Each structure stands twice: as C-alpha cells, then as structure tokens.
Amino acid sequence: SIPLRHGAHRIGNRTDSDMAHWRDYGLGQFIHWGLYAIPGGFWHGQPVNGAAEWIRSSKKVDPKEYDALISQFNPVKYDPVAWALMAKNMGTKYVTFTTKHHDGFCLWPSKYSDFTIMQSPWKKDIIKPFVEAYNKQGIDVYLYFSIMDWHNPDWRYELKTKSDSVAFDRFKEFTKNQLTELLTLYPTTKGLWFDGTWDKSWKASGAFSDELEQYLKKLRPGLVIGSRLRADEKGNRHLDANGRLMGDYHQVWERKIPETIAEVKGYDWECVMTVPENQWGYNARWSGHVKSSSEIIEMLANCVSKGGNFVLNFGPKGDGSFREEEIRLAKEIGNWMAVNGEAIYAAGQSDFRKEDWGYYTKSKTSGKTYMVVFNTPVTNMLKVNIPKNQKIASQKLLGSKQVLPLEHIEGRMHYIRLPGGVRQQPAVIELQLISDDQKKELDVPKT
Ligand SMILES: COc1ccc([C@@H]2N[C@@H](C)[C@@H](O)[C@H]2O)cc1
C-alpha cells in the first residue's frame, strides 16, 4: 500500500457506542434554511433554473444584491418547538440542520463573520432554540457546515499564487474557528455534516482537513463525521490512495440509493434525499416529479434493508413556515412509522435473499425479520426463500397481528399469503424465525 500521512487512520468501521447509536437511527430529517429561502428559486420575478439554495451562483447574482437579502431575513413564523414536534411525529431519530450553506450566511451569532443572523432584523440565535427543541423531543442534532463560503473574500477555488495560499491559510483558520464556535455553543451536537469540499483548493489541503477532523474529535469525542470532509495528501476524497474510507460513514449517497448490497462495500452509510427532484432550499415552484409518502417509505425501507439510514430533506420558507406538501408528507410517513417502526429502527440487512415484492429488514433488538411489501403479486402469494437451518415459527401482519397462511412450495421455498385489498402504504409482515433443531424440540411433546 502507498504510505500516507493523511489517509484513513482506521481500517473498517467504528466499533464504539456512539457509532452504534448512529447505525440504529433508520430515519432522519435534513433541513435546508437560509437567505435563499427568501427568493425561493425566483429572481426579479423570474424562475431560476437549478437548486434554490444555489441561486446566487446559478443566476450569477451581483454578490451585493444577494447579500442584501440579509436585511429581509425576519422569520416571524419560525417556531423550532413546532418544527421539532413535526419531526417527532414523523418518527425522526436525528436531524441535520444547515448552520452555514455555500452563501456564507451564518444562522448562529458567529464572532468571525459580519454575515450572520445578528446582522439581520431577527437579531437572535436560530440554532440554539432549534437544538434545544429537537433534543427535548429525543432527536439527536447534527450540524451541516459548508466549507466553501462564497461570502468570505479569502475563499479560493484553486491555489494558484502565493497570495492565494496566504488568503486560504486565513480561510482555514476562519473555518476552524467557526467549527469550534459551533461545538462550543451547541455541546449536544452529535456530528458534523460537511459539504462544499470538492474544489481544488480543498483537495490541496488534505493535511489540514485531517488535522481539522482530529481536532474536532478531540474537542468532542464520539463526534460522527462522514467521508465528505477530508482529502488525503494526494487530493483523493472519500477513499484515500489505498482505497480506504476516510471518515465514519460513506457520504456519497446524495439523492441516490445503492442498487445492490455490493455497492455498499460494507461501509456505514446514509442516503440524503429531496422531496422534489433537486431542491434543498425552499423553491416556490416545485417542477418535475414530487415524491409521494409511499415512494419515500419505499426508499426508507430500501436503505434500511441495505444497512443504511435514510434522511429526508425539508426546505422551510423564508418566514419559517413549512409548505403544505411537506407537512402532509411528514404526517403520512409518521402514521406508517407509528405502526411499522420496529422494521426500521435499530434494523438492518437480513439473512434473506431479496424478492420482487419488496425489502427484508432485520431488527438488531428483537432478532425478528420483517417483510416490507410494496409490489403485491396478482396472486397475493409472497415468495419467501428461508435461509439454511432456519424455520419460520410465526408470520404476522404488523399492526393487526393477523397470522398469515404459510404454504411450503419445495425445498426452502415457501409462500406467505397476504390478505387482499387495496393499500395506500406498504404492508409489513413480522417473521419469527427459529433454527431447525429448536423447531424439532418444539415439535416433541413435553413428556
Ligand atoms: C452538483 O453539485 C452539488 C453541489 C452541492 C450540493 C449541495 N449538497 C446538498 C446536501 C445541498 O446542500 C446542495 O446544495 C448539491 C450538488
């Protein structure tokens, strides 16, 4: 292997309890909120193509004109207690919240910037009440932080000259200071979600990114940081020059889900997903396909069946209120989670081979296997291929606890008959498995 000073420092996944807790989340919420929610994808009355939170860049807005949005940021409907309750009712276990997106606007009172909530009409810390409200609902808080900062004059895309490096050194110090502020002001933060690390300047700063990660983890032991922060000293990201993951989980699954378990490569991972095709910040006009709660629940089950977490993004409006579609989705997902959460929480990949009707998950606590059924066959007969030396002791519909007929086909193949009828959401069947020899014991009448 190639000798590296700033590559992966650990082979294999983390084995500590903080990471085990992260693995068990199942369902998370992402929230993108900032100045970009004010224009909401429109500029001078015209819709702008691209993601709403990128409008400053995609519309090539005069920076002064964009930054002047700060004088309009007065979210009178901002109610973090209500936000946290909506998340709780959805069944959310962790939330990732944008403290600073690429535009450089800080939702916390940073001492190192003049472009913060304190210079807006709101004049109050947004993050503190948010963290308190979510923690009160038992939801862990992760903070999103964009390294790339379009507002800071010391940001560089590439280090071409000596003066570039001098400026970028100032920028790296600024970044370290802001991250120290965040972990100090919000000590219950469980992790940091980095973005904006694809440019050459950062790829040339592998040593710094490594030292920064080590500094942050010393400041907050147990902190969870994905693979998007670091570069190695050769400019590799996510995987170092020896193909080893840098970071605590694979942070590439943005608006995409691994097709096969092989693509997961045994890493810890999460998928972050938008409701419309590609809008993270509030966009007044959602164009293209908007996902239904059924589609979102399928993505959630798909991720958990492959050992990952699923994080759904919400983009509050500039005034701090949520759009109707997102409020409804949170409710519909929550209704399903209330009945079927045991197939999602502290669950992961099962021992079963995937079938066409949907996804298997396996609970790490109950040991039960769950069938999350999306594609009901015309026969209502669900094919189940039972793993070696295991038998099904019971097969019940979650919620109703109705025992379902189990029919042996041949060898390890069985059918489970799903009750007919139209369903709005996927049905979940709970399988209680026992090993073959246990089953024989059960069959022998007690003497
Ligand atoms: C294709 O380039 C990008 C760059 C940044 C993003 C950002 N990552 C998401 C989590 C959002 O913050 C989006 O703005 C998306 C696509």
The ligand as an SDF file (V2000), in Angstrom:
LIG
                    3D

 16 17  0  0  0  0  0  0  0  0999 V2000
  -23.7650   19.0050   -8.0990 C   0  0  0  0  0  0  0  0  0  0  0  0
  -23.1550   19.8410   -7.1780 O   0  0  0  0  0  0  0  0  0  0  0  0
  -23.7620   19.9700   -5.9720 C   0  0  0  0  0  0  0  0  0  0  0  0
  -23.0960   20.7210   -5.0140 C   0  0  0  0  0  0  0  0  0  0  0  0
  -23.6570   20.9160   -3.7780 C   0  0  0  0  0  0  0  0  0  0  0  0
  -24.8640   20.3460   -3.4550 C   0  0  0  0  0  0  0  0  0  0  0  0
  -25.4020   20.5720   -2.0740 C   0  0  0  0  0  0  0  0  0  0  0  0
  -25.4130   19.3200   -1.3010 N   0  0  0  0  0  0  0  0  0  0  0  0
  -26.7510   19.1300   -0.7870 C   0  0  0  0  0  0  0  0  0  0  0  0
  -26.7660   18.4140    0.5410 C   0  0  0  0  0  0  0  0  0  0  0  0
  -27.3260   20.5330   -0.7390 C   0  0  0  0  0  0  0  0  0  0  0  0
  -26.7740   21.3000    0.3270 O   0  0  0  0  0  0  0  0  0  0  0  0
  -26.8340   21.0480   -2.0830 C   0  0  0  0  0  0  0  0  0  0  0  0
  -26.9250   22.4620   -2.2000 O   0  0  0  0  0  0  0  0  0  0  0  0
  -25.5520   19.5790   -4.3870 C   0  0  0  0  0  0  0  0  0  0  0  0
  -24.9990   19.3830   -5.6620 C   0  0  0  0  0  0  0  0  0  0  0  0
  1  2  1  0
  2  3  1  0
  3  4  1  0
  3 16  2  0
  4  5  2  0
  5  6  1  0
  6  7  1  0
  6 15  2  0
  7  8  1  0
  7 13  1  0
  8  9  1  0
  9 10  1  0
  9 11  1  0
 11 12  1  0
 11 13  1  0
 13 14  1  0
 15 16  1  0
M  END
$$$$
